[in-house]
Amino acid sequence: MQPKPGLLPAQFHEWYNNEHGPTRLRIPQIFTNGLRYRAATTSSPKTDTYTTLRANRSPREVEIIGQVDVTRHFWDLVAEKKSPLFLPVEQLTDDEAAGLVLVVVEFGLKDHPEAEAELLKWYNEEHAEMLSKVPGWLRTRLFKTSVLDTKGGAKKTVYYGVHDYAKENGLGGPEHKASMATPWRVGVTDNYATLQGRRIWSLFYIFGPAPRDLASLAELPAAESTFQSADGKTKTTNEENKNAVIESFVTLPSDGLVIPYRLEGNPDTQAPVIAFCNSLLTSLHMWDGFVSILKAQRPQYKILRYDARGRHAVPQPPKPATLEMHADDLAGVLEALRIPRLAVLVGVSMGGATALRFALRHADKVDKFVACDFNAASSAANTSAWKERIALAESTATLDDGKTTVPGIQQLAGQTVQRWFHPATGAETVQWMTDMVAANDVEGFHYGCQALWDYDMKEEMRGCAVSGLLAVGEGDGKGALVKAMGGFRGNLGGKEKGAAELAVVPETGHLPMAENPQAFWQKVQGFL
């Protein structure tokens, strides 16, 4: 693709990285990866499934494609040779992958009955072997024009040598020059094939099935940054003084669970990431007030929030959730967003238990965590209470007038929030949270809450290698949870680390960061 004059580079990249590319990666039966290269030198038919993407283009895609010269090809893989050091590019971190070199050499076939056979014989038996001796060489592949492009004789077959090299390599060096000047190569190019072009490319972006490019979005004025997909599931904006925000979703390959997320904060590709796990029955918006403070006080962070399993519809057939599933869900979101490691993970209630489980299960993916208002082990009484809450959520009540019915999830919301909040919490906050809880998917709650039925991390947390802070609202459970968390805080990391700090947030209950974000900030700011 070559943007035409007048198209802002940031607009081109933001569209490609946040819409065009991820839309294709959401068709895994066709696209297994998405790599963007920038030309370092100057110089189409589609399947039915693929063409549906063109037929359903968003208005923005139609507009931008009209400002880009596009050339598309399908190539069929003919041969491949790999270095033992080669790793699939999509498995590398962005830092590891950036700047990898791709050399593409195009060969046309001369009018000779043995042209194709002789080209393949030379390439496989000599050329690929000699290229493998070039310092920094990683992989050589030979492609030919796809049958999709040559169907009906519309195009002649062309071969493409595609070579991957490390950032530091021996291109142009003695080994490389030797591979280009053998008698066999001269014979092939004299008699059987024509060298039609050679270009060098540099890898600069790897996209996945979830948009994440805040950097390009942050460069755009509000009018060019605001986008909503036709299904309403993906939104981007850069309003409020360069406040770039991406809202979209990840579909987990493990079971098809759809997880909505929100990415914002520091747009720098190198910015450390802080992630938030919400409590059962709440959405990612329970963190709104605290995130506003965080963005002002810790502008170095990129911020990721997502809706935990159970907030929305669950895959069919439904399965009871576990804390291990919740931890792995977050790992799946991070993988889709190509976030190799979190600087901090913050969770509350079920999200607090998830944060601890994630630190135990995926210690290589997080530097430190804050776990709030949770218990390190479940109890039989708690399990019984959850079963009663499921029954209430699935019921329907009739009011005194004998006509009006109230869904059970609304009844549960009223009872739950009343139990959660401290008497000092304002009515507006209580109503906000009640509405949020009442909007939970009932089946999602049924299976999601089972993660809190049967678990015990008290002994396992002694071996936790990740630094953690525990926090709790002063009035949670009328003070009972302060006592409980104080009891197991010494387990975290074992005796050699000493007891983990327990931050008690005054005049708050079960969700201190939602009830009094400023008071919660005062307790955690040092750790962050």
C-alpha positions in Angstrom: 0.0 0.0 0.0 1.1 3.5 -0.8 -0.8 6.4 0.8 -1.5 9.2 -1.7 -0.6 12.8 -0.9 -3.1 14.4 1.5 -3.7 11.3 3.7 -2.2 11.8 7.1 0.3 9.0 7.9 -1.2 8.7 11.4 -4.7 8.3 9.9 -3.5 5.6 7.5 -1.7 3.7 10.3 -4.5 4.1 12.9 -7.0 2.7 10.4 -4.8 -0.2 9.4 -3.7 -1.2 12.9 -7.0 -0.7 14.7 -9.5 -1.7 12.1 -8.2 -3.2 8.8 -5.7 -5.6 10.3 -7.5 -6.9 13.4 -10.7 -7.5 11.3 -8.7 -10.0 9.2 -7.0 -11.7 12.2 -10.5 -12.4 13.5 -10.8 -14.9 10.6 -8.2 -17.4 11.9 -9.1 -20.0 9.3 -7.5 -17.7 6.7 -5.1 -15.3 8.6 -2.7 -16.7 11.2 -0.7 -13.5 11.6 -0.4 -10.0 10.4 3.0 -8.3 9.7 3.5 -4.8 8.4 6.7 -4.0 6.6 8.0 -0.6 5.4 9.9 -0.5 2.2 13.6 0.2 2.7 14.2 0.3 -1.1 12.0 1.7 -3.9 11.8 0.4 -7.0 -6.2 -9.8 -7.3 -8.4 -12.5 -6.9 -9.7 -13.5 -3.4 -11.5 -16.4 -1.8 -15.3 -16.0 -1.1 -14.7 -15.8 2.6 -12.1 -13.0 2.1 -14.2 -11.0 -0.3 -17.0 -10.7 2.3 -14.6 -8.3 4.1 -14.6 -6.0 1.0 -18.4 -6.3 0.7 -18.8 -5.2 4.3 -16.3 -2.5 4.5 -17.0 0.3 7.0 -17.5 3.8 5.5 -14.1 4.7 7.0 -12.4 1.9 5.2 -14.0 2.9 1.9 -12.8 6.4 2.4 -9.2 5.6 3.3 -8.8 2.9 0.6 -9.8 5.6 -1.9 -6.7 7.5 -0.8 -4.3 4.5 -1.1 -2.8 2.8 -4.1 -3.2 -0.9 -3.4 -1.5 -3.9 -5.0 -2.6 -7.4 -3.7 -1.2 -10.8 -4.4 -1.7 -14.3 -3.2 1.5 -16.5 -3.3 1.7 -20.3 -2.9 4.6 -21.6 -0.7 6.9 -23.9 -2.7 9.9 -24.5 -0.5 11.3 -23.4 2.9 14.5 -23.5 4.8 14.9 -22.2 8.4 17.7 -21.5 10.8 17.6 -23.2 14.2 17.4 -19.6 15.6 14.2 -18.8 13.6 11.1 -18.1 15.6 7.7 -17.2 14.1 7.7 -13.4 14.1 4.3 -13.2 15.8 5.8 -15.0 18.8 8.4 -12.3 19.3 7.8 -9.2 21.4 7.5 -5.9 19.6 11.0 -5.0 20.7 12.4 -8.2 19.4 10.6 -8.0 16.1 11.0 -4.4 15.2 13.5 -3.8 12.4 13.7 -7.4 11.2 14.6 -7.4 7.5 12.8 -9.1 4.6 14.3 -9.3 1.2 12.0 -10.2 -1.7 13.5 -11.2 -5.1 11.2 -11.7 -8.1 11.9 -14.2 -10.9 10.1 -14.5 -14.2 10.3 -17.7 -16.2 11.8 -17.7 -19.7 10.2 -19.5 -22.6 11.9 -22.8 -22.1 10.2 -26.2 -21.3 12.7 -26.9 -18.4 12.6 -23.3 -17.0 10.5 -24.0 -13.9 12.3 -27.3 -13.0 15.8 -25.7 -13.4 14.9 -22.7 -11.3 13.6 -24.9 -8.5 16.6 -27.3 -8.7 19.1 -24.4 -8.3 17.1 -22.7 -5.6 16.7 -25.8 -3.4 20.1 -27.4 -4.0 22.4 -24.4 -4.0 21.0 -21.0 -3.5 19.1 -21.5 -0.2 22.1 -23.4 1.3 24.5 -20.6 0.4 22.1 -17.9 1.8 22.0 -19.8 5.1 25.7 -19.0 5.6 25.0 -15.3 5.5 25.3 -13.8 9.0 21.9 -12.9 10.5 20.0 -15.2 8.0 16.9 -16.7 9.6 14.7 -18.2 6.9 14.3 -18.5 3.1 11.1 -19.3 1.4 10.2 -19.7 -2.3 6.8 -18.8 -3.4 5.1 -18.8 -6.8 2.1 -16.8 -8.1 -1.0 -18.4 -6.6 -3.4 -20.5 -8.6 -5.9 -17.9 -7.5 -4.0 -15.3 -9.6 -3.2 -17.6 -12.5 -6.6 -19.2 -12.9 -7.8 -19.0 -16.5 -4.3 -18.0 -17.7 -4.8 -14.4 -16.8 -1.3 -14.1 -15.4 2.0 -15.8 -15.9 3.6 -17.7 -13.1 6.2 -15.6 -11.2 8.5 -16.9 -8.4 9.4 -14.9 -5.3 12.4 -15.6 -3.1 11.5 -14.3 0.4 14.3 -14.1 2.9 14.2 -13.2 6.6 17.2 -11.6 8.3 18.0 -10.3 11.8 18.4 -6.6 12.2 22.2 -7.0 12.2 23.1 -9.1 9.2 25.6 -9.8 6.5 23.6 -8.5 3.5 26.2 -7.2 1.0 29.0 -9.1 2.7 31.2 -11.8 1.3 28.9 -14.7 2.0 26.0 -12.9 0.4 28.0 -11.8 -2.6 29.2 -15.4 -3.1 25.6 -16.7 -3.2 24.9 -14.3 -6.0 27.8 -15.1 -8.3 28.0 -18.9 -8.8 28.3 -20.4 -12.2 25.0 -22.3 -11.6 23.2 -19.1 -10.8 24.6 -17.4 -13.9 23.4 -20.3 -16.0 19.9 -20.2 -14.5 19.5 -16.5 -15.1 21.0 -16.7 -18.6 18.8 -19.6 -19.8 15.8 -20.2 -17.6 14.8 -17.2 -15.4 14.8 -13.4 -15.4 15.6 -11.4 -12.3 12.7 -8.9 -12.4 13.1 -7.1 -9.1 14.6 -7.0 -5.6 13.3 -5.1 -2.7 14.3 -4.8 1.0 11.6 -4.3 3.7 11.8 -3.6 7.4 9.3 -4.9 9.9 7.6 -2.2 11.9 4.3 -3.4 13.2 2.7 -6.7 14.1 -1.1 -6.6 14.5 -3.3 -9.2 16.1 -7.1 -9.8 16.5 -7.4 -6.8 18.9 -6.7 -3.2 18.1 -4.1 -1.5 20.3 -2.4 1.3 18.4 -2.9 4.3 20.7 0.2 6.0 19.3 -1.3 6.7 15.9 -4.7 7.5 17.4 -3.2 10.1 19.7 -1.8 12.0 16.8 -5.2 12.5 15.2 -7.6 15.4 15.7 -11.0 14.4 17.2 -12.8 14.4 13.9 -10.4 11.9 12.3 -10.1 9.7 15.4 -13.7 9.0 16.2 -14.9 5.7 14.8 -17.4 3.1 15.6 -17.7 -0.3 13.8 -21.1 -1.3 12.3 -21.7 -3.8 15.1 -20.9 -1.2 17.8 -18.2 -3.4 19.4 -15.2 -1.3 18.4 -14.8 2.4 19.1 -11.9 4.8 19.0 -11.6 8.4 19.9 -9.1 11.0 20.8 -11.1 13.7 22.5 -10.5 15.7 25.7 -7.0 17.0 25.0 -5.4 13.9 23.4 -7.2 11.3 25.4 -6.8 8.4 23.0 -9.2 5.5 23.9 -9.8 2.2 22.2 -12.8 0.1 23.1 -13.1 -3.3 21.4 -13.1 -7.0 22.3 -11.1 -10.2 22.3 -12.5 -13.6 21.4 -10.5 -16.2 23.3 -9.5 -19.2 21.1 -9.8 -21.6 24.0 -13.6 -21.5 24.2 -14.9 -18.5 22.2 -15.5 -16.2 25.2 -15.9 -12.6 24.0 -14.2 -10.2 26.4 -14.7 -6.4 25.9 -11.8 -4.2 26.9 -10.8 -0.5 27.1 -7.3 0.7 26.4 -6.2 4.2 27.1 -3.5 6.3 28.9 0.0 6.8 27.7 0.1 6.1 23.9 3.8 5.4 23.8 4.4 1.9 22.5 7.0 1.4 25.3 4.7 2.6 28.1 4.3 0.2 31.0 0.9 -1.3 31.3 -1.4 -1.4 34.4 -4.4 -3.6 34.2 -7.6 -3.8 36.3 -9.8 -6.8 37.1 -13.3 -5.9 38.2 -15.4 -7.6 40.8 -18.1 -10.1 40.1 -21.3 -8.5 38.7 -19.6 -5.2 37.9 -18.2 -3.9 34.6 -14.9 -2.3 33.7 -16.5 1.0 34.4 -16.4 0.4 38.1 -12.8 1.8 37.9 -13.8 5.1 36.1 -13.2 7.5 39.0 -9.9 5.9 40.0 -8.6 5.7 36.5 -9.2 9.5 36.1 -7.0 10.0 39.1 -4.4 7.5 37.9 -4.1 9.2 34.4 -3.4 12.5 36.1 -1.1 11.3 38.7 0.8 8.5 36.9 0.8 9.5 33.2 3.5 7.0 32.4 1.0 4.2 32.4 -1.0 2.7 29.6 -4.2 1.4 31.1 -6.1 -1.8 30.3 -9.5 -2.6 31.7 -11.7 -5.6 30.7 -15.0 -7.3 31.6 -14.3 -10.5 33.4 -15.9 -13.8 32.5 -19.5 -13.9 33.7 -20.3 -10.2 33.0 -21.7 -11.0 29.6 -22.9 -14.1 27.7 -20.8 -17.2 28.2 -19.9 -19.7 25.5 -22.2 -22.7 24.9 -22.4 -25.2 26.5 -21.6 -23.1 29.6 -19.0 -24.3 32.1 -18.5 -23.3 35.7 -15.7 -20.8 36.0 -12.6 -21.3 38.1 -10.0 -18.8 39.2 -7.5 -20.5 36.9 -9.9 -19.8 34.0 -10.1 -16.1 35.0 -6.3 -15.9 35.2 -5.9 -17.5 31.8 -8.6 -15.2 30.4 -6.4 -12.3 31.3 -3.4 -14.0 29.8 -5.4 -14.4 26.6 -6.4 -10.7 26.5 -2.7 -9.8 26.9 -1.7 -12.1 24.1 -4.2 -10.7 21.7 -3.0 -7.2 22.6 0.6 -8.2 22.3 1.3 -7.1 25.9 4.1 -9.4 27.1 4.2 -8.2 30.7 2.1 -6.0 33.0 3.8 -3.5 35.3 0.9 -3.7 37.7 -2.3 -5.7 38.0 -5.0 -4.4 40.3 -8.1 -6.4 41.2 -11.0 -6.3 43.7 -13.2 -9.0 45.2 -13.2 -11.8 42.6 -10.8 -9.6 40.7 -8.5 -9.5 43.7 -8.5 -13.3 43.9 -7.9 -13.3 40.1 -4.9 -11.0 40.6 -3.3 -13.3 43.2 -4.1 -16.4 41.0 -2.6 -14.6 38.0 0.6 -13.8 40.0 0.9 -17.4 41.0 0.1 -18.9 37.6 1.7 -16.3 35.3 4.5 -14.8 37.3 6.4 -14.1 34.1 3.7 -11.8 32.9 3.4 -9.3 35.8 5.8 -7.2 37.9 3.5 -6.6 40.9 -0.1 -6.7 41.9 -2.7 -5.0 44.2 -5.4 -7.4 45.5 -8.3 -5.8 47.2 -11.3 -7.0 49.3 -11.0 -10.7 48.7 -10.3 -13.9 50.6 -7.4 -16.2 49.9 -9.7 -19.2 50.4 -13.4 -20.0 50.0 -15.7 -21.4 52.6 -18.6 -23.8 52.6 -20.9 -21.0 54.0 -19.8 -18.8 51.1 -20.6 -21.5 48.5 -24.1 -21.9 50.0 -24.7 -18.2 49.8 -23.7 -18.1 46.2 -26.2 -20.8 45.3 -28.9 -18.8 47.0 -27.9 -15.7 45.0 -28.1 -17.7 41.8 -31.6 -18.8 42.6 -32.6 -15.2 43.3 -31.0 -13.9 40.1 -32.9 -16.5 38.1 -36.3 -15.8 39.7 -39.0 -13.3 39.0 -40.9 -11.4 41.7 -44.3 -9.9 41.5 -45.0 -6.6 43.2 -47.9 -5.8 45.5 -50.0 -4.7 42.6 -50.1 -8.3 41.4 -49.1 -7.2 37.8 -45.7 -5.7 37.8 -42.8 -8.2 37.7 -39.2 -7.6 38.7 -36.4 -9.7 37.3 -34.4 -11.5 40.0 -31.1 -9.9 38.9 -32.6 -6.5 39.8 -33.5 -7.8 43.2 -30.0 -9.3 43.7 -28.5 -6.0 42.7 -30.4 -4.1 45.4 -29.5 -6.6 48.1 -25.9 -6.9 47.0 -25.0 -3.2 46.7 -26.7 -2.5 50.0 -24.4 -5.0 51.6 -21.3 -3.8 49.8 -21.2 -0.1 50.6 -20.2 1.9 53.7 -23.0 4.1 55.2 -20.9 7.1 54.3 -21.1 6.4 50.6 -23.4 8.8 48.7 -26.7 7.7 47.2 -25.6 8.6 43.6 -22.7 6.2 43.8 -25.0 3.5 45.3 -27.5 3.9 42.4 -24.7 3.9 39.8 -23.4 0.6 41.1 -26.9 -0.9 41.5 -27.7 -0.2 37.9 -24.3 -1.7 36.8 -25.0 -4.9 38.8 -28.6 -5.2 37.5 -27.2 -5.2 33.9 -25.2 -8.4 34.4 -26.0 -11.4 32.2 -27.9 -13.9 34.4 -26.4 -17.0 32.9 -23.0 -15.3 33.0 -23.5 -14.8 36.8 -24.7 -18.4 37.3 -21.5 -19.8 35.9 -19.1 -17.0 36.7 -19.6 -16.9 40.4 -18.7 -20.6 40.7 -15.0 -19.5 40.5 -15.5 -18.4 44.2 -17.0 -21.7 45.4 -14.0 -23.9 46.0 -10.5 -22.6 46.1 -7.7 -22.2 48.6 -4.5 -20.2 47.8 -3.2 -19.7 51.4 -0.4 -22.2 51.2 0.4 -21.6 47.6 0.8 -17.9 48.1 3.8 -18.5 50.3 5.8 -19.3 47.2 4.5 -16.2 45.3 7.5 -14.6 43.5 5.6 -11.4 42.6 5.5 -8.4 44.9 2.0 -7.7 46.2 0.0 -5.1 48.1 -3.3 -6.0 49.9 -6.0 -3.4 50.3 -9.4 -3.5 51.9 -12.3 -1.1 52.8 -12.5 -0.4 56.5 -16.2 -1.4 56.6 -16.2 -4.4 54.3 -18.2 -7.1 56.0 -18.5 -4.7 59.0 -14.8 -5.1 59.5 -14.6 -8.8 59.1 -12.6 -8.8 55.9 -10.0 -6.4 57.4 -9.4 -9.1 60.0 -9.4 -12.0 57.5 -7.0 -10.3 55.2 -4.8 -9.3 58.1 -4.7 -13.0 59.0 -3.4 -14.2 55.6 -1.2 -11.3 54.6 1.8 -12.9 56.2 1.6 -15.8 53.8 2.4 -13.8 50.8 5.8 -14.6 49.6 6.8 -16.5 52.7 8.6 -15.5 55.9 11.8 -14.3 54.1 9.8 -11.5 52.5 8.0 -10.5 55.7 4.3 -9.8 55.9 2.7 -8.0 52.9 1.4 -4.6 53.7 -2.4 -4.3 54.3 -3.8 -0.9 53.3 -7.1 -0.1 55.0 -9.2 2.5 53.2 -11.3 4.5 55.7 -15.1 4.9 55.4 -15.4 2.5 52.5 -16.8 -1.0 52.1 -16.3 -3.7 49.5 -15.4 -1.5 46.6 -13.2 1.3 48.0 -11.9 2.4 44.6 -15.5 3.0 43.4 -16.8 4.4 46.7 -14.0 6.9 47.4 -11.4 6.8 44.6 -9.3 9.6 46.2 -9.1 7.7 49.5 -8.1 4.6 47.7 -5.4 6.5 45.7 -3.9 7.8 49.0 -3.4 4.2 50.1 -1.9 2.7 46.9 -0.1 5.6 45.3 3.3 4.7 46.8 3.1 1.2 45.5 2.2 2.4 42.1 
